Amino acid sequence: MHKLLPLALLAALLLTACRGVTFSEAKIGPNQTETIAVPAPDSDTANLTLRFGAADQFRLQPGATGLVQGTVQYNVEQLKPTVTTSGSQVTIEQKLDNLTFSNQMHNAWDLKISDAIPLALTVEAGAYKGTYDLGGLRLRGLKVQQGAADSTYDFSKPNPDAMERLSFSSGAASLTVSNLANANAAAMRFDDSGAGNLLVNGGFEEGTAACGPGWSPTTGTVRGRTARRWQWQASIRTLRIRPTEKSFATLRAKPRAR
């Protein structure tokens, strides 16, 4: 079966070439620093999208002057980030089309977001290592789509605003979400599309979790005023949690052995 893989890869490359798309190796250069400074929008709320691929470091925390401030350090010219603003929509992204990277690539983000402006945050990322301190941010929505990432999201302080929906979609990732009850979200969803490790902790007296194919629970206990069990379902590849009263809960899951 493995002998077929090179043929499949060759076919894919030939198909890509026929479409007029070429791949080039990223050229490593000196480290550069791009300053990010996005002012507060004229509207009462904002929609912020952060889009990047491979990164060796990513950090996000509250406390920006304006909507977003910080720096991006990189050593590949094509990694220079762009900022696009259209009304209340702000996108900060790196366009990495048709590039291959070596392990000498450096791509480090260090951003702050305003904790005074209500916003919906979207993160679209590839393989990276990152930490997010979302404590106190006025999040109306959070959508995360990431690949083979090692990331931690911490709602270290309560969200002052009501969040309509929180969703995570990960590949072969190690994902930790802490103090989840502080997100103040009406609905939450976690989707896994590859082998990874998931840890969700903080804040619920009871809840329901659905664990689909490829996942097996190692711990599913709830600690609070009353001890309740997580209800496991094996029909879908999704973890869903709906909060009730605040207390404390920990859920762990890991992929089944292949």
VOBA-1610 file (N, C-alpha, C; in pm, whole numbers, padded with zeros to 5 digits, always signed):
BEGIN
Met+00082-00121+00000Met+00000+00000+00000Met+00086+00127+00000His+00197+00120+00074His+00283+00238+00083His+00346+00271-00051Lys+00362+00169-00140Lys+00421+00194-00271Lys+00333+00285-00355Leu+00205+00291-00321Leu+00114+00374-00396Leu+00126+00521-00359Leu+00180+00552-00241Leu+00187+00689-00195Leu+00269+00779-00285Pro+00391+00738-00328Pro+00466+00826-00419Pro+00391+00852-00548Leu+00320+00749-00601Leu+00244+00769-00723Leu+00131+00868-00703Ala+00065+00857-00586Ala-00044+00951-00557Ala+00008+01092-00541Leu+00125+01106-00476Leu+00185+01238-00460Leu+00226+01296-00593Leu+00286+01210-00681Leu+00325+01257-00813Leu+00205+01302-00894Ala+00097+01225-00884Ala-00025+01262-00957Ala-00078+01397-00909Ala-00073+01417-00776Ala-00122+01544-00721Ala-00038+01661-00769Leu+00095+01641-00773Leu+00184+01747-00818Leu+00164+01779-00966Leu+00145+01672-01047Leu+00121+01693-01188Leu-00010+01767-01211Leu-00113+01730-01132Leu-00241+01799-01143Leu-00227+01944-01106Thr-00149+01971-01001Thr-00127+02109-00958Thr-00054+02187-01066Ala+00049+02125-01126Ala+00124+02192-01231Ala+00035+02225-01350Cys-00057+02133-01383Cys-00148+02158-01495Cys-00239+02277-01468Arg-00261+02306-01341Arg-00346+02418-01305Arg-00268+02549-01299Gly-00138+02544-01333Gly-00060+02665-01336Gly-00006+02708-01201Val-00005+02619-01100Val+00044+02652-00967Val+00181+02590-00948Thr+00278+02667-00904Thr+00413+02616-00880Thr+00449+02633-00735Phe+00535+02543-00685Phe+00579+02547-00547Phe+00724+02593-00542Ser+00759+02674-00446Ser+00896+02720-00429Ser+00936+02710-00283Glu+01064+02686-00261Glu+01113+02674-00124Glu+01132+02812-00064Ala+01086+02828+00060Ala+01100+02956+00128Ala+01247+02988+00151Lys+01287+03110+00122Lys+01426+03152+00142Lys+01441+03214+00279Ile+01531+03158+00359Ile+01555+03208+00494Ile+01643+03332+00488Gly+01600+03439+00553Gly+01675+03563+00556Gly+01695+03611+00699Pro+01731+03736+00716Pro+01749+03790+00852Pro+01614+03807+00921Asn+01617+03807+01053Asn+01495+03829+01130Asn+01444+03971+01109Gln+01314+03982+01090Gln+01249+04111+01075Gln+01133+04120+01173Thr+01098+04241+01211Thr+00988+04263+01305Thr+00887+04357+01243Glu+00763+04312+01236Glu+00653+04394+01186Glu+00567+04437+01305Thr+00546+04567+01319Thr+00462+04618+01427Thr+00316+04619+01383Ile+00231+04564+01470Ile+00087+04560+01444Ile+00020+04663+01533Ala-00055+04754+01473Ala-00128+04856+01549Ala-00259+04884+01477Val-00366+04822+01525Val-00498+04838+01464Val-00584+04923+01557Pro-00627+05039+01512Pro-00708+05126+01600Pro-00846+05067+01623Ala-00914+05120+01723Ala-01052+05078+01751Ala-01140+05112+01632Pro-01233+05023+01595Pro-01321+05052+01482Pro-01423+05159+01517Asp-01483+05216+01414Asp-01587+05316+01436Asp-01716+05252+01488Ser-01734+05125+01459Ser-01853+05053+01504Ser-01841+05015+01651Asp-01952+04975+01709Asp-01953+04938+01851Asp-01888+04803+01875Thr-01885+04716+01774Thr-01828+04583+01787Thr-01729+04560+01674Ala-01651+04451+01686Ala-01553+04418+01583Ala-01554+04268+01557Asn-01516+04232+01434Asn-01493+04093+01396Asn-01347+04080+01358Leu-01272+04004+01436Leu-01128+03994+01418Leu-01090+03853+01375Thr-01016+03843+01264Thr-00966+03714+01216Thr-00814+03715+01216Leu-00755+03612+01278Leu-00611+03592+01277Leu-00584+03467+01194Arg-00504+03481+01088Arg-00482+03370+00996Arg-00333+03353+00970Phe-00281+03236+01002Phe-00139+03209+00981Phe-00120+03058+00971Gly-00004+03017+00922Gly+00024+02875+00905Gly+00117+02824+01013Ala+00236+02782+00972Ala+00333+02731+01067Ala+00394+02846+01147Ala+00406+02826+01279Ala+00467+02928+01366Ala+00532+02858+01485Asp+00650+02902+01520Asp+00718+02841+01634Asp+00675+02904+01765Gln+00605+03018+01760Gln+00557+03080+01883Gln+00439+03172+01850Phe+00336+03163+01934Phe+00222+03254+01920Phe+00171+03284+02060Arg+00155+03413+02090Arg+00104+03453+02220Arg+00002+03564+02202Leu-00111+03549+02270Leu-00216+03650+02267Leu-00265+03675+02408Gln-00286+03802+02442Gln-00331+03839+02576Gln-00411+03968+02569Pro-00486+04003+02673Pro-00563+04127+02673Pro-00473+04248+02700Gly-00532+04369+02679Gly-00463+04490+02719Gly-00417+04580+02606Ala-00473+04565+02486Ala-00429+04648+02373Ala-00482+04790+02383Thr-00403+04883+02333Thr-00451+05018+02309Thr-00502+05020+02166Gly-00629+05051+02146Gly-00691+05028+02017Gly-00749+04888+02016Leu-00764+04830+01898Leu-00819+04694+01889Leu-00712+04588+01906Val-00602+04602+01832Val-00493+04504+01837Val-00361+04578+01833Gln-00265+04531+01912Gln-00130+04582+01902Gln-00033+04470+01933Gly+00087+04480+01878Gly+00187+04378+01903Gly+00290+04372+01792Thr+00358+04258+01782Thr+00462+04240+01682Thr+00455+04100+01623Val+00507+04089+01502Val+00528+03960+01437Val+00672+03957+01389Gln+00748+03859+01435Gln+00886+03842+01393Gln+00895+03726+01293Tyr+00971+03743+01187Tyr+00979+03641+01083Tyr+01112+03652+01010Asn+01152+03545+00943Asn+01276+03548+00865Asn+01256+03496+00723Val+01131+03492+00679Val+01097+03461+00541Val+01013+03577+00489Glu+01057+03638+00379Glu+00994+03761+00332Glu+00843+03745+00311Gln+00803+03627+00262Gln+00661+03605+00235Gln+00576+03596+00361Leu+00641+03587+00478Leu+00568+03580+00604Leu+00530+03718+00658Lys+00565+03824+00588Lys+00527+03956+00634Lys+00374+03964+00643Pro+00320+03994+00760Pro+00174+03994+00776Pro+00109+04115+00711Thr-00016+04097+00673Thr-00095+04207+00619Thr-00215+04231+00709Val-00258+04355+00714Val-00376+04393+00793Val-00479+04452+00697Thr-00597+04393+00697Thr-00705+04440+00610Thr-00824+04478+00696Thr-00877+04597+00673Thr-00992+04646+00749Thr-01105+04683+00654Ser-01223+04632+00684Ser-01342+04667+00607Ser-01459+04681+00703Gly-01491+04803+00738Gly-01595+04826+00837Gly-01552+04771+00972Ser-01633+04682+01027Ser-01601+04622+01157Ser-01515+04497+01143Gln-01488+04453+01019Gln-01409+04331+00996Gln-01261+04366+00983Val-01178+04302+01067Val-01033+04320+01063Val-00968+04183+01047Thr-00879+04171+00950Thr-00808+04045+00925Thr-00659+04070+00929Ile-00589+03995+01013Ile-00443+03998+01017Ile-00397+03861+00972Glu-00319+03856+00864Glu-00288+03725+00807Glu-00151+03722+00742Gln-00102+03599+00727Gln+00016+03570+00648Gln-00027+03483+00531Lys+00008+03521+00410Lys-00030+03446+00292Lys+00086+03355+00254Leu+00064+03224+00271Leu+00173+03128+00257Leu+00152+03036+00139Asp+00077+03077+00038Asp+00044+02990-00073Asp+00168+02940-00144Asn+00172+02809-00167Asn+00271+02745-00254Asn+00415+02760-00204Leu+00432+02760-00072Leu+00566+02766-00015Leu+00594+02640+00067Thr+00717+02593+00061Thr+00761+02486+00151Thr+00866+02545+00244Phe+00867+02495+00371Phe+00950+02558+00472Phe+01051+02458+00530Ser+01163+02511+00574Ser+01262+02431+00643Ser+01248+02455+00793Asn+01321+02376+00872Asn+01312+02393+01017Asn+01389+02516+01065Gln+01448+02592+00974Gln+01514+02717+01011Gln+01420+02836+01009Met+01296+02813+00970Met+01200+02921+00965Met+01169+02973+01106His+01157+03105+01117His+01119+03168+01244His+00995+03251+01219Asn+00892+03227+01300Asn+00766+03299+01285Asn+00704+03310+01423Ala+00712+03427+01484Ala+00667+03445+01623Ala+00572+03564+01631Trp+00452+03537+01685Trp+00349+03640+01703Trp+00337+03673+01851Asp+00326+03802+01881Asp+00304+03847+02019Asp+00203+03962+02012Leu+00076+03931+02043Leu-00031+04027+02023Leu-00109+04053+02151Lys-00165+04174+02159Lys-00262+04208+02262Lys-00391+04251+02193Ile-00504+04217+02258Ile-00636+04253+02207Ile-00706+04339+02310Ser-00786+04432+02264Ser-00859+04520+02355Ser-00956+04441+02441Asp-00960+04474+02569Asp-01060+04415+02658Asp-01176+04512+02682Ala-01183+04618+02599Ala-01291+04717+02612Ala-01389+04711+02496Ile-01353+04642+02387Ile-01435+04640+02266Ile-01500+04502+02250Pro-01632+04493+02241Pro-01695+04363+02214Pro-01653+04312+02077Leu-01618+04183+02068Leu-01571+04132+01940Leu-01599+03983+01925Ala-01601+03940+01799Ala-01602+03799+01764Ala-01463+03766+01709Leu-01399+03664+01764Leu-01261+03630+01730Leu-01258+03497+01654Thr-01189+03497+01540Thr-01167+03376+01461Thr-01018+03353+01446Val-00974+03231+01474Val-00833+03193+01457Val-00828+03080+01356Glu-00752+03100+01248Glu-00730+02997+01147Glu-00580+02976+01136Ala-00533+02860+01181Ala-00389+02839+01194Ala-00350+02698+01152Gly-00223+02681+01127Gly-00169+02551+01090Gly-00097+02486+01207Ala+00027+02444+01183Ala+00108+02379+01286Ala+00184+02486+01362Tyr+00158+02497+01492Tyr+00224+02602+01570Tyr+00215+02569+01718Lys+00286+02646+01798Lys+00279+02636+01943Lys+00233+02771+01996Gly+00123+02771+02072Gly+00068+02899+02113Gly-00001+02899+02247Thr-00010+03018+02307Thr-00082+03038+02432Thr-00174+03158+02416Tyr-00296+03143+02464Tyr-00396+03248+02456Tyr-00449+03275+02596Asp-00432+03397+02644Asp-00497+03440+02767Asp-00617+03525+02726Leu-00736+03468+02738Leu-00858+03533+02694Leu-00934+03596+02810Gly-00872+03601+02926Gly-00938+03651+03045Gly-00982+03795+03033Gly-01111+03819+03055Gly-01162+03955+03055Gly-01195+04012+02919Leu-01162+03941+02811Leu-01198+03991+02678Leu-01349+03987+02660Arg-01403+04084+02589Arg-01548+04091+02567Arg-01582+04013+02440Leu-01577+03882+02453Leu-01595+03795+02337Leu-01742+03763+02315Arg-01792+03797+02197Arg-01928+03761+02157Arg-01929+03626+02085Gly-01812+03584+02035Gly-01800+03457+01967Gly-01653+03419+01956Leu-01625+03288+01953Leu-01488+03240+01936Leu-01492+03117+01846Lys-01417+03123+01735Lys-01409+03011+01642Lys-01262+02983+01614Val-01219+02861+01643Val-01079+02823+01625Val-01072+02704+01530Gln-00995+02717+01423Gln-00967+02609+01330Gln-00816+02598+01318Gln-00758+02486+01361Gln-00613+02474+01360Gln-00571+02333+01325Gly-00448+02321+01278Gly-00395+02192+01239Gly-00318+02126+01352Ala-00196+02082+01322Ala-00114+02010+01419Ala-00052+02110+01516Ala-00134+02157+01608Ala-00093+02265+01699Ala-00077+02212+01841Asp+00005+02282+01917Asp+00018+02260+02061Asp-00024+02392+02125Ser-00150+02401+02167Ser-00204+02530+02207Ser-00280+02522+02338Thr-00279+02635+02410Thr-00350+02648+02537Thr-00435+02774+02533Tyr-00561+02760+02567Tyr-00654+02872+02575Tyr-00704+02882+02719Asp-00683+02997+02780Asp-00717+03014+02921Asp-00812+03133+02937Phe-00933+03104+02984Phe-01027+03210+03021Phe-01002+03245+03168Ser-00891+03314+03192Ser-00843+03337+03328Ser-00934+03428+03409Lys-01016+03510+03339Lys-01114+03595+03404Lys-01246+03582+03330Pro-01358+03612+03397Pro-01489+03599+03330Pro-01503+03692+03210Asn-01570+03642+03110Asn-01607+03722+02993Asn-01722+03814+03033Pro-01706+03946+03023Pro-01814+04037+03064Pro-01937+04030+02975Asp-01920+03980+02851Asp-02030+03974+02757Asp-02078+03829+02740Ala-02200+03813+02693Ala-02253+03681+02664Ala-02201+03635+02528Met-02139+03516+02525Met-02089+03460+02401Met-02194+03365+02344Glu-02228+03388+02218Glu-02330+03304+02156Glu-02279+03163+02130Arg-02156+03151+02081Arg-02104+03019+02044Arg-01953+03016+02054Leu-01900+02904+02102Leu-01757+02878+02109Leu-01733+02747+02037Ser-01637+02743+01944Ser-01610+02619+01873Ser-01461+02603+01846Phe-01413+02478+01859Phe-01276+02442+01829Phe-01278+02327+01729Ser-01197+02339+01624Ser-01179+02231+01528Ser-01029+02212+01510Ser-00979+02092+01546Ser-00834+02070+01550Ser-00796+01945+01471Gly-00673+01946+01422Gly-00617+01829+01357Gly-00543+01745+01459Ala-00422+01704+01425Ala-00341+01625+01516Ala-00282+01718+01621Ala-00366+01757+01715Ala-00331+01867+01804Ala-00327+01825+01949Ser-00255+01904+02028Ser-00263+01898+02173Ser-00330+02027+02217Leu-00452+02015+02264Leu-00534+02132+02292Leu-00576+02131+02439Thr-00550+02242+02508Thr-00592+02260+02646Thr-00677+02386+02656Val-00795+02373+02714Val-00884+02486+02737Val-00912+02493+02886Ser-00874+02603+02951Ser-00884+02615+03095Ser-00988+02719+03135Asn-01046+02698+03253Asn-01146+02791+03310Asn-01258+02819+03211Leu-01311+02711+03153Leu-01404+02723+03043Leu-01534+02793+03082Ala-01576+02778+03206Ala-01701+02843+03248Ala-01692+02995+03237Asn-01571+03051+03248Asn-01554+03195+03236Asn-01580+03247+03095Ala-01589+03155+02998Ala-01616+03198+02861Ala-01756+03256+02848Asn-01847+03217+02938Asn-01985+03269+02936Asn-02052+03239+02802Ala-02031+03116+02752Ala-02082+03078+02621Ala-02212+02999+02634Ala-02307+03028+02546Ala-02434+02958+02548Ala-02420+02817+02492Ala-02329+02798+02396Ala-02308+02665+02337Ala-02161+02649+02303Met-02110+02528+02320Met-01970+02500+02293Met-01958+02371+02213Arg-01860+02369+02125Arg-01839+02249+02043Arg-01691+02230+02018Phe-01644+02103+02032Phe-01506+02067+02005Phe-01507+01955+01902Asp-01438+01975+01790Asp-01428+01875+01685Asp-01283+01837+01665Asp-01260+01706+01648Asp-01125+01657+01623Asp-01124+01582+01492Ser-01025+01612+01407Ser-01015+01544+01279Ser-00886+01464+01266Gly-00813+01445+01375Gly-00690+01369+01371Gly-00652+01324+01509Ala-00543+01246+01520Ala-00498+01198+01649Ala-00444+01314+01731Gly-00498+01333+01849Gly-00453+01443+01933Gly-00487+01419+02078Asn-00458+01517+02160Asn-00489+01511+02302Asn-00570+01634+02340Leu-00676+01612+02414Leu-00767+01719+02451Leu-00785+01723+02602Leu-00772+01841+02659Leu-00800+01862+02801Leu-00886+01986+02816Val-01003+01967+02871Val-01094+02078+02899Val-01118+02079+03049Asn-01097+02192+03114Asn-01121+02196+03258Asn-01180+02330+03299Gly-01258+02323+03405Gly-01302+02444+03470Gly-01449+02475+03452Gly-01524+02457+03558Gly-01640+02538+03572Gly-01778+02482+03568Phe-01801+02353+03553Phe-01938+02309+03537Phe-01976+02205+03641Glu-02098+02218+03693Glu-02147+02120+03789Glu-02200+01997+03719Glu-02251+02014+03598Glu-02298+01900+03522Glu-02286+01932+03374Gly-02291+01830+03293Gly-02281+01853+03150Gly-02290+01723+03075Thr-02293+01733+02944Thr-02298+01616+02858Thr-02185+01627+02757Ala-02110+01520+02742Ala-02002+01517+02645Ala-02025+01402+02549Ala-02003+01425+02421Ala-02014+01320+02321Ala-01875+01291+02267Cys-01833+01167+02274Cys-01698+01128+02234Cys-01710+01029+02119Gly-01661+01068+02001Gly-01684+00988+01883Gly-01570+00895+01849Pro-01575+00832+01731Pro-01472+00736+01689Pro-01333+00797+01694Gly-01237+00723+01740Gly-01100+00772+01752Gly-01067+00829+01887Trp-01168+00847+01971Trp-01145+00900+02105Trp-01194+00800+02209Ser-01125+00794+02321Ser-01172+00714+02433Ser-01149+00793+02561Pro-01248+00802+02648Pro-01232+00882+02769Pro-01140+00814+02870Thr-01050+00891+02928Thr-00968+00840+03038Thr-01018+00894+03171Thr-01076+01011+03170Thr-01136+01067+03291Thr-01261+01142+03251Gly-01369+01122+03324Gly-01490+01195+03294Gly-01569+01218+03421Thr-01514+01294+03511Thr-01577+01315+03640Thr-01611+01461+03659Val-01713+01485+03736Val-01756+01620+03767Val-01757+01638+03917Arg-01691+01744+03962Arg-01688+01773+04105Arg-01763+01902+04131Gly-01858+01900+04219Gly-01935+02019+04251Gly-02021+01993+04372Arg-02130+02062+04380Arg-02220+02037+04493Arg-02277+01897+04485Thr-02296+01851+04364Thr-02339+01713+04345Thr-02247+01647+04246Ala-02217+01520+04267Ala-02129+01447+04177Ala-02213+01387+04064Arg-02182+01423+03942Arg-02253+01370+03828Arg-02153+01316+03728Arg-02198+01226+03643Arg-02111+01167+03543Arg-02131+01232+03407Trp-02022+01237+03330Trp-02035+01277+03191Trp-02099+01161+03116Gln-02187+01191+03024Gln-02252+01089+02942Gln-02177+01078+02810Trp-02123+00961+02783Trp-02041+00941+02664Trp-02125+00877+02554Gln-02112+00927+02434Gln-02177+00871+02317Gln-02071+00842+02213Ala-02083+00730+02144Ala-01978+00687+02052Ala-02018+00700+01905Ser-02121+00776+01877Ser-02172+00780+01740Ser-02113+00894+01657Ile-02053+00994+01723Ile-02002+01109+01650Ile-01862+01142+01698Arg-01789+01215+01614Arg-01651+01252+01646Arg-01648+01394+01701Thr-01731+01420+01797Thr-01747+01556+01847Thr-01763+01554+01998Leu-01708+01653+02061Leu-01729+01675+02204Leu-01812+01800+02221Arg-01927+01786+02281Arg-02014+01902+02305Arg-02037+01917+02455Ile-02029+02040+02502Ile-02052+02068+02644Ile-02150+02183+02654Arg-02251+02168+02734Arg-02343+02278+02762Arg-02342+02303+02912Pro-02307+02425+02954Pro-02290+02452+03096Pro-02422+02470+03169Thr-02419+02440+03299Thr-02531+02474+03386Thr-02478+02565+03495Glu-02464+02517+03615Glu-02413+02601+03722Glu-02261+02594+03727Lys-02201+02702+03772Lys-02056+02704+03783Lys-02010+02621+03901Ser-01909+02544+03879Ser-01845+02468+03986Ser-01709+02428+03933Phe-01682+02300+03925Phe-01554+02256+03870Phe-01571+02122+03802Ala-01514+02108+03685Ala-01521+01981+03614Ala-01393+01963+03534Thr-01354+01841+03518Thr-01238+01809+03435Thr-01274+01695+03342Leu-01241+01711+03216Leu-01264+01605+03120Leu-01135+01582+03044Arg-01094+01458+03034Arg-00976+01423+02956Arg-01014+01320+02850Ala-00951+01330+02735Ala-00972+01231+02631Ala-00843+01213+02555Lys-00822+01095+02504Lys-00702+01070+02422Lys-00740+00975+02310Pro-00664+00975+02201Pro-00699+00889+02088Pro-00680+00742+02122Arg-00768+00659+02067Arg-00750+00515+02082Arg-00626+00471+02007Ala-00567+00363+02054Ala-00451+00308+01985Ala-00494+00260+01848Arg-00416+00294+01748Arg-00450+00254+01611Arg-00416+00106+01589
//
